[in-house]
Amino acid sequence: MKDRYIYPAFFCYCEDGTIGVAFPDLPGCTAQGNDEEDALRMAKETLAMHLWGMEDEKDEIPPPTPVLALDPEDDQAIALIDVWMPAVREKMNNKAVTRAVTLPRWLDVSAKEARLNYSQVLQDGLVRRLGVTKTPKTPRAGRKKTGA
């Protein structure tokens, strides 16, 4: 698992003005944008999510093909797209997920009367039961941790 990935992408200029993006080393990893800026933003987001999914599934991530080894079509341009995975991993690890729970009615009524936040109570209970700590935030680049 690497912190930074850089992959070449084909930017295909379509007749309708949109720009399609395909990563030759990552089948199924495609994006589309309305202009170059949008296509670049979508390419970065798509690459990040695709690689995160591969990491999460423990799939082998192939090395990128050198740009000079690629042969784009006449309506294509090559761009190198990079993603910083620590930020992506933190975002995905802290993404909220929905889980249905079943409670006896009397407990539901009591919890509502006490104005309890079910999500917070469940999170606190799981943290205690599993004996884990909440994931600390990753320091932003350029910031230094200060000692106490």
C-alpha positions in Angstrom: 0.0 0.0 0.0 1.4 3.3 -1.1 0.7 6.8 0.0 0.8 8.3 -3.5 -0.2 6.8 -6.8 0.3 8.4 -10.2 -1.4 6.8 -13.2 -1.6 7.9 -16.8 -5.1 8.6 -18.1 -6.4 9.0 -21.7 -8.6 12.1 -22.1 -10.9 11.5 -25.0 -12.4 14.6 -26.6 -15.9 13.7 -27.6 -18.0 15.4 -30.4 -20.6 16.6 -27.9 -17.9 18.6 -26.0 -17.5 16.3 -23.1 -14.3 14.6 -22.1 -14.1 11.0 -21.3 -11.3 9.7 -19.1 -10.0 6.1 -19.0 -7.1 4.6 -17.1 -5.4 2.0 -19.3 -3.9 0.2 -16.3 -7.2 0.0 -14.3 -10.0 -1.6 -16.3 -13.4 -0.2 -15.4 -11.9 3.0 -13.9 -13.5 5.7 -16.1 -14.8 9.2 -15.6 -16.3 12.0 -17.7 -16.3 15.8 -17.4 -18.0 18.7 -19.1 -14.6 20.5 -19.7 -11.0 19.9 -19.0 -11.1 21.1 -15.4 -14.2 19.0 -14.6 -12.7 16.0 -16.3 -9.4 16.4 -14.3 -11.4 16.7 -11.0 -13.5 13.7 -11.9 -10.5 11.7 -12.9 -8.7 12.3 -9.6 -11.9 11.4 -7.6 -12.5 8.3 -9.7 -8.9 7.1 -9.4 -8.9 7.7 -5.7 -12.1 5.7 -5.1 -11.0 2.9 -7.5 -7.7 2.5 -5.8 -9.3 2.7 -2.3 -11.7 -0.1 -3.3 -8.8 -2.2 -4.6 -6.9 -1.7 -1.3 -10.0 -2.4 0.7 -10.5 -5.7 -1.2 -6.8 -6.5 -1.0 -6.6 -6.6 -4.8 -3.2 -6.4 -6.4 -2.6 -2.9 -7.7 -0.7 -3.0 -11.0 2.2 -0.6 -11.7 1.4 2.3 -14.0 2.5 2.0 -17.6 5.2 4.5 -18.5 3.7 7.4 -20.6 6.1 6.8 -23.5 4.8 3.2 -23.8 1.3 4.3 -24.4 -0.2 5.0 -27.8 -3.2 7.4 -27.7 -5.7 7.7 -30.5 -5.8 11.0 -32.5 -8.7 12.3 -30.3 -6.9 11.5 -27.0 -4.4 13.2 -24.8 -2.5 11.6 -22.0 -2.4 13.2 -18.5 -0.8 11.9 -15.3 -3.2 11.8 -12.5 -2.0 11.6 -8.9 -3.9 10.9 -5.7 -2.8 11.2 -2.0 -4.2 8.1 -0.4 -3.9 9.0 3.4 -6.6 11.6 3.0 -8.8 9.3 0.9 -8.4 6.5 3.5 -9.2 8.8 6.4 -12.3 10.1 4.6 -13.6 6.6 3.8 -12.8 5.2 7.2 -14.8 7.9 8.8 -17.6 7.9 6.4 -21.0 7.3 8.1 -22.7 4.0 7.3 -26.3 3.2 8.1 -27.2 0.1 10.1 -30.7 -0.9 11.1 -31.2 -1.9 14.7 -34.1 -3.6 16.4 -35.2 -2.6 19.9 -38.1 -3.5 22.1 -40.7 -0.7 22.0 -40.4 0.1 25.7 -36.7 0.7 25.3 -37.3 2.9 22.2 -39.9 5.0 24.2 -37.5 5.4 27.1 -34.6 6.4 24.9 -36.8 9.0 23.1 -38.0 10.4 26.4 -34.3 10.8 27.5 -33.6 12.4 24.1 -30.7 10.0 23.5 -28.9 10.1 20.1 -29.1 6.5 19.0 -26.1 6.8 16.7 -23.9 8.2 19.4 -25.0 5.6 22.0 -24.3 2.8 19.6 -20.9 4.2 18.6 -19.9 4.7 22.3 -21.1 1.1 23.1 -19.2 -0.4 20.2 -16.0 1.4 21.1 -16.3 0.2 24.7 -17.2 -3.4 23.8 -14.5 -3.7 21.2 -11.9 -2.0 23.4 -10.8 0.3 20.6 -10.2 4.0 20.4 -11.6 6.3 17.8 -9.5 6.9 14.8 -7.3 9.9 15.3 -7.3 12.6 12.7 -4.3 12.6 10.3 -2.3 15.8 10.7 -2.5 18.0 7.6 0.6 18.4 5.5 2.8 21.3 6.6 1.6 21.2 10.2 3.9 20.0 12.9 2.7 18.3 16.0 3.7 20.2 19.1 4.7 18.4 22.3 3.1 19.0 25.6 
